[in-house]
Amino acid sequence: MALATVLVVDDEKNIRRTLRMVLESEDYRVLEAGSAEEGLKLLEEDSVDCMLLDLKLPGMSGLDALARLHGEGQGPQLPVIVVSGHGTVSDAVQATRLGAFDFLEKPLDRDRVVITLRNALRAGAMAREVGQLRQQVLGRFEMIGASALMQKLFAEITKVAPAAKARVLVTGESGTGKELIARAIHDNSPRAAREFVKVNCAAISPELIESELFGHEKGAFTGAVARKRGLFEVADGGTLFLDEIGDMSLPAQAKVLRVLQTEELTRVGGERVIKVDVRVIAATNKDLGAEVAANRFREDLFYRLNAVPLHSPALREHKEDITEMVRHFVQVFCKENGFRTKQVEPPALERLMAYDWPGNVRELKNIIERVVIMSDDVITVENLPPFLHAAPKPAFDLARYTDRSLRDFREEMEKEFILMRLEQHEWNISRAAAALGIERTNLHKKLKAYGIQRGQGE
């Protein structure tokens, strides 16, 4: 069986015959074309793994054909080896710029042709594998939603993505998918082939964030044992995603502002000015307007970042998308774990739809991963976490508090809220206290004061 299919495009019949003999002796399947036009037509009709392309052809030249292939997105997945009997350095450089894998001069050496072809096929296989993995990743993290809110967001992404210089500020609660929005903008922009670099500003200490963003020179500070490129440099030509920008220190904000204004930076401890071309997308779950008013965020940086504002809605605002999201996540996690795709019982879907999802899509996704692993062929209510077992509680009735004091009302509301958080976190005191924003000791005191015991809310 042939190892791969190779298309030979050359107007000299003897060259095509010689290459056919060489390649078929190596078990390759060979297709022939006497012109670029004929070769491009064969690519539409047959599956080809590599092309040997002569530069000097009647009609369309080899370089024009290469440019056509590159423009049609064949790229590195179809490796092209350019061949020329009158090659020049400028031809070789131009062919490389257009995406050629290698450049061979006539008369051709048999061994070099065979070795170059093997390398090209290996590179093409790797490019296809990377493309498949990329599609899997996009499938895992794709944005989902047919609701009016999500369709509006998709339309906004479609409009802003092609504007390769436009800065975007994505706002929304934690877990709503702000990074997905940033990736969607990058993947649909002219910068898609370059790097998408994420920086979690809240996870990097104020002392290190300047080194992370702008890089440093050897010896710039204790521990700087070698020169390091900053993430602005790594993202050059691509997109830099500044997540949790509201947690960035004021000194770092000043330096980021200067880079945005000048498109230049200097590494920590360095003197050389480095030009960068980076699209910045920032995200935050804070109200940056309020942060500016409190002098915790620079107003001039806020306006620089907020050129195009996008809002990522909370899941409770578009619950009609939950069913589609659940089915998508079930399919993804079943595939990842080698399971047959599982079904979700309607009562289980009803419980999922009734919950308000304070952790948003991230919380939903984590729960679906857990139930997919722990359930049988059908996901039932019993497979859901305990806090989702109970039927939805009736709507809040203010009338029953007509004869109660404000203190009674406040204490009962606090008790109910604590119970909700405990059930949500399966009565893990540490996690519930963190979600409530109080110390564990304080939560223990409130449990004792309200007489709350495990199972009370079920």
C-alpha positions in Angstrom: 0.0 0.0 0.0 1.4 3.5 -0.9 2.8 5.5 2.0 1.4 8.8 0.8 0.3 10.7 -2.3 2.7 13.1 -4.0 1.7 15.6 -6.7 4.6 16.5 -9.1 4.0 19.7 -11.1 6.5 20.3 -13.8 6.2 21.2 -17.5 9.1 18.9 -18.5 7.8 15.4 -19.1 11.1 13.7 -18.6 11.5 15.3 -15.1 8.0 14.1 -14.2 8.8 10.6 -15.5 12.1 10.5 -13.5 10.5 11.7 -10.3 7.6 9.1 -10.7 10.2 6.3 -11.0 12.1 7.5 -7.9 9.0 8.1 -5.8 7.2 4.9 -6.8 10.3 2.9 -5.9 9.8 4.3 -2.4 6.2 3.2 -2.4 4.6 6.7 -2.9 1.5 7.2 -5.0 2.3 9.8 -7.7 0.1 12.3 -9.5 1.4 14.4 -12.4 0.5 17.9 -13.7 2.2 19.8 -16.6 1.0 23.2 -15.3 0.1 25.1 -12.2 -3.5 25.3 -13.3 -3.7 21.6 -13.8 -2.0 20.9 -10.4 -4.5 23.2 -8.6 -7.3 21.4 -10.2 -6.0 18.0 -9.2 -5.8 19.2 -5.6 -9.5 19.9 -5.7 -10.2 16.4 -7.0 -7.8 14.2 -5.1 -6.2 13.8 -1.7 -2.6 14.9 -1.7 0.0 14.8 1.1 2.8 16.7 -0.5 3.6 18.7 -3.7 6.8 19.0 -5.7 6.3 22.3 -7.6 8.5 23.7 -10.4 8.9 27.5 -10.3 9.1 28.1 -14.1 5.8 27.0 -15.6 3.8 28.1 -18.7 0.9 30.3 -17.6 0.7 30.6 -13.9 4.2 30.5 -12.2 5.0 28.2 -9.3 5.3 31.2 -7.0 1.8 32.4 -8.0 0.5 28.9 -7.4 2.1 28.9 -4.0 0.6 32.2 -3.2 -2.8 30.9 -4.2 -2.4 27.8 -2.0 -1.4 30.0 1.0 -4.3 32.3 0.4 -6.7 29.4 0.3 -5.6 28.2 3.7 -3.7 25.0 2.6 -0.7 26.4 4.6 1.7 23.9 6.3 -0.8 21.1 6.2 0.1 20.7 2.5 3.9 20.9 2.4 5.2 22.2 -0.9 8.8 21.5 -2.1 9.7 24.1 -4.7 12.0 23.0 -7.6 13.9 25.2 -10.0 16.5 24.8 -12.7 17.2 28.6 -12.7 16.8 29.3 -9.0 18.1 32.4 -7.4 18.5 33.4 -3.7 15.5 35.9 -4.1 13.4 33.1 -5.5 14.2 30.8 -2.6 13.5 33.6 -0.1 10.2 34.5 -1.7 9.1 30.8 -1.9 9.9 30.4 1.8 7.9 33.5 2.7 4.9 32.0 0.8 5.1 28.9 2.9 7.3 26.5 0.9 8.8 23.7 3.0 12.1 23.6 1.1 13.8 24.7 -2.1 15.6 22.2 -4.5 17.7 23.0 -7.5 17.9 21.0 -10.7 19.6 18.7 -11.5 17.9 16.9 -8.7 19.8 14.6 -6.4 17.8 11.4 -5.8 18.8 11.0 -2.1 18.1 14.6 -1.3 14.7 14.4 -3.0 13.7 11.3 -0.9 15.0 12.8 2.4 13.4 16.2 1.8 10.1 14.5 0.9 10.1 12.4 4.1 10.8 15.5 6.2 8.0 17.4 4.4 5.5 14.6 5.0 6.4 14.4 8.6 5.9 18.1 9.0 2.6 17.9 7.2 1.4 15.1 9.5 2.4 17.1 12.6 0.6 20.2 11.2 -2.6 18.2 10.7 -2.3 16.7 14.2 -1.9 20.2 15.7 -4.9 21.4 13.7 -7.0 18.4 15.0 -5.9 19.1 18.6 -6.8 22.8 18.1 -10.3 21.8 17.0 -10.7 19.5 20.0 -9.6 22.3 22.3 -12.0 24.8 20.6 -14.8 22.1 20.9 -14.1 21.7 24.6 -14.2 25.4 25.3 -16.6 26.7 22.6 -19.2 29.3 23.6 -22.7 28.1 23.6 -26.1 29.8 23.7 -29.1 30.5 21.5 -30.6 33.1 23.9 -31.0 36.7 22.8 -28.3 37.7 25.3 -25.7 35.3 23.9 -26.6 36.0 20.3 -26.1 39.7 21.0 -22.7 38.9 22.5 -21.7 36.7 19.5 -22.7 39.6 17.1 -20.5 42.0 19.1 -17.5 39.6 19.0 -18.0 39.2 15.2 -17.8 43.0 14.8 -14.8 43.7 17.0 -12.6 40.7 16.1 -11.4 41.8 12.7 -10.3 45.2 14.1 -6.8 44.0 14.9 -5.8 47.0 16.9 -9.0 47.7 18.9 -8.6 47.1 22.6 -11.5 45.3 24.4 -12.6 45.3 28.1 -14.6 42.3 29.0 -16.6 42.6 32.2 -18.7 40.0 34.1 -18.9 37.8 37.2 -16.3 35.1 37.8 -17.0 31.9 35.9 -19.0 33.5 33.1 -16.4 32.8 30.4 -14.5 36.1 29.9 -11.5 34.2 28.7 -13.6 32.4 26.1 -14.7 35.8 24.8 -11.1 36.9 24.5 -10.1 33.7 22.7 -13.0 34.0 20.3 -11.9 37.5 19.5 -8.3 36.4 18.9 -9.3 33.3 16.9 -11.5 35.3 14.5 -9.0 38.2 14.1 -6.1 38.7 11.6 -3.8 37.8 14.6 -5.2 34.3 14.9 -2.0 32.6 13.6 0.1 34.3 16.3 0.3 33.9 20.0 -2.6 34.2 22.5 -0.9 34.9 25.8 -2.9 35.0 29.1 -1.8 36.8 32.2 -3.7 36.4 35.5 -2.9 39.7 37.1 -4.4 38.6 40.5 -2.1 35.5 40.6 1.2 37.4 40.2 2.7 39.3 43.1 3.1 43.1 42.6 6.9 42.6 42.9 7.0 40.2 40.0 4.3 41.5 37.6 6.6 44.0 35.9 9.2 41.3 35.2 6.5 39.0 33.9 5.0 41.6 31.6 8.1 43.4 30.4 10.9 40.9 31.0 14.2 41.5 32.7 17.9 41.5 32.0 20.4 39.2 33.7 21.3 40.6 37.1 18.4 43.1 37.2 17.5 41.8 40.7 18.2 38.9 43.0 17.3 35.7 41.2 17.5 37.2 37.7 20.2 34.7 36.6 19.4 35.1 32.9 17.7 37.4 30.5 14.0 36.8 30.2 11.5 38.0 27.6 8.3 39.5 29.0 4.8 38.4 28.0 4.3 41.6 25.9 7.3 40.4 23.8 6.0 36.8 23.7 2.6 38.1 22.4 4.2 40.3 19.7 2.0 40.2 16.6 -0.7 38.4 18.6 -3.0 39.0 21.6 -2.2 39.6 25.3 -5.1 38.8 27.6 -4.9 40.7 30.9 -7.3 38.8 33.1 -8.4 40.3 36.5 -6.9 43.7 35.4 -8.6 45.3 38.4 -6.1 43.6 40.7 -3.0 45.1 39.0 -0.9 47.4 41.2 -0.8 51.1 40.4 2.9 51.1 39.4 2.4 48.3 37.0 -0.7 50.1 35.6 1.5 53.1 34.8 3.9 51.0 32.8 1.2 49.1 30.9 -0.3 52.5 30.0 3.0 53.7 28.6 3.4 50.5 26.5 -0.2 51.0 25.1 0.6 54.6 24.3 4.0 54.1 22.7 4.0 50.4 21.6 7.5 50.3 23.2 8.9 48.8 26.3 12.2 48.4 28.2 13.0 45.2 30.2 13.6 45.6 34.0 17.2 46.5 34.4 17.7 47.2 30.7 18.1 50.2 28.6 17.2 49.0 25.0 13.8 50.1 23.8 11.9 47.2 22.2 9.0 47.8 19.8 5.9 45.5 20.2 2.7 45.1 18.2 0.2 43.6 20.6 -3.6 43.7 20.8 -4.6 43.9 24.5 -7.8 42.4 25.7 -8.5 43.0 29.4 -11.1 41.4 31.7 -12.4 42.0 35.2 -15.2 41.1 37.6 -14.8 44.5 39.3 -16.6 47.8 38.6 -13.6 49.6 37.2 -15.5 52.9 37.3 -15.9 52.5 41.0 -12.2 51.5 41.3 -11.2 54.7 39.5 -13.4 56.8 41.8 -11.6 55.1 44.8 -8.2 55.9 43.3 -7.4 52.2 43.0 -7.3 52.2 39.2 -5.9 54.7 36.8 -8.5 56.6 34.9 -6.3 57.1 31.8 -5.6 53.4 31.7 -9.3 52.6 32.1 -10.2 54.7 29.0 -7.3 53.1 27.0 -8.6 49.6 27.8 -12.3 50.4 27.5 -12.2 51.2 23.7 -14.8 48.5 23.1 -16.6 47.2 26.2 -18.2 43.8 26.2 -20.2 42.2 29.0 -20.3 38.5 29.7 -23.8 37.8 31.2 -24.3 35.7 34.4 -25.8 32.2 33.7 -28.9 33.1 35.8 -29.6 35.8 33.2 -29.9 33.3 30.3 -31.1 30.0 31.9 -32.7 29.0 28.6 -29.2 28.0 27.4 -28.6 25.6 30.3 -30.1 22.6 28.5 -27.8 23.0 25.5 -24.8 23.6 27.7 -25.5 20.5 29.8 -25.8 18.3 26.7 -22.6 19.8 25.3 -20.6 19.2 28.5 -22.0 15.7 28.8 -20.8 14.9 25.3 -17.4 16.4 25.9 -16.7 14.6 29.2 -18.1 11.3 27.9 -15.7 11.5 24.9 -12.7 12.4 27.1 -13.3 9.5 29.5 -14.1 6.9 26.8 -17.8 6.6 27.8 -20.8 6.2 25.5 -22.7 9.5 25.4 -25.1 9.6 28.4 -28.6 10.9 28.6 -29.9 13.3 31.2 -33.3 12.6 32.7 -35.8 15.5 32.5 -36.2 15.8 36.3 -32.4 16.3 36.6 -32.5 18.9 33.9 -35.3 20.7 35.7 -33.2 20.8 38.9 -30.2 22.2 36.9 -32.5 24.8 35.3 -34.0 25.9 38.6 -30.7 26.6 40.3 -29.2 30.2 40.1 -25.6 29.1 39.6 -23.6 31.7 41.6 -20.4 30.2 40.1 -21.9 30.6 36.6 -20.8 28.4 33.7 -17.6 27.3 35.5 -19.7 25.8 38.3 -22.1 24.1 35.9 -19.2 22.6 33.9 -17.5 21.2 37.1 -20.7 19.6 38.3 -21.4 18.0 34.9 -17.9 16.6 34.8 -18.5 15.0 38.2 -21.9 13.5 37.4 -20.7 12.1 34.1 -17.9 10.2 35.8 -20.0 9.0 38.8 -23.3 8.1 36.9 -24.4 5.1 34.9 -25.8 5.3 31.4 -28.5 7.8 32.4 -27.9 10.9 34.6 -30.6 11.2 37.3 -31.5 13.6 40.1 -29.7 11.2 42.5 -26.4 11.7 40.6 -26.6 15.5 41.2 -24.9 17.1 44.3 -27.2 17.0 47.4 -27.9 20.8 47.2 -29.7 20.1 43.9 -31.8 17.2 45.1 -34.6 19.2 46.6 -37.3 20.6 44.5 -37.1 24.4 43.9 -38.3 26.4 46.8 -41.3 28.6 46.3 -40.8 32.3 45.5 -40.0 34.6 48.3 -43.2 35.8 50.1 -42.7 39.2 51.8 -46.2 39.2 53.1 -45.4 36.6 55.8 -43.1 39.1 57.5 -45.8 41.8 58.0 -45.8 41.5 61.8 -42.1 40.8 62.2 -39.3 43.2 63.2 -36.4 44.2 61.0 -34.0 42.2 63.2 -36.1 39.1 62.8 -36.3 39.6 59.0 -32.5 40.1 58.8 -31.7 37.1 61.0 -34.0 34.8 59.0 -32.5 35.9 55.7 -29.0 35.4 57.0 -29.8 32.0 58.2 -31.4 31.0 54.8 -28.4 32.4 53.0 -25.9 30.5 55.2 -27.9 27.3 54.6 -27.8 27.8 50.9 -24.0 28.2 50.9 -23.6 25.1 53.1 -25.7 23.0 50.8 -23.9 24.4 47.7 -20.6 23.4 49.2 -21.8 20.1 50.6 -21.4 21.3 54.1 -17.7 21.9 53.8 -17.2 24.6 56.4 -14.0 26.1 54.9 -15.4 26.4 51.4 -18.7 27.7 52.6 -17.0 30.3 54.8 -14.9 31.4 51.9 -18.0 31.8 49.7 -19.7 33.8 52.4 -16.6 36.0 52.8 -16.2 35.3 56.5 -13.8 33.4 58.8 -14.4 29.7 59.7 -14.7 30.7 63.4 -17.3 33.3 62.6 -19.3 30.7 60.6 -19.2 28.3 63.5 -20.5 30.9 65.8 -23.4 31.7 63.4 -24.2 28.0 63.1 -24.4 27.7 66.9 -26.5 30.9 67.2 -29.0 29.9 64.6 -29.1 26.2 65.7 -28.2 25.1 62.1 -27.4 21.4 61.8 -26.4 19.3 58.8 -29.4 18.2 56.8 -31.6 21.1 58.0 -32.0 22.5 54.5 -32.7 19.3 52.7 
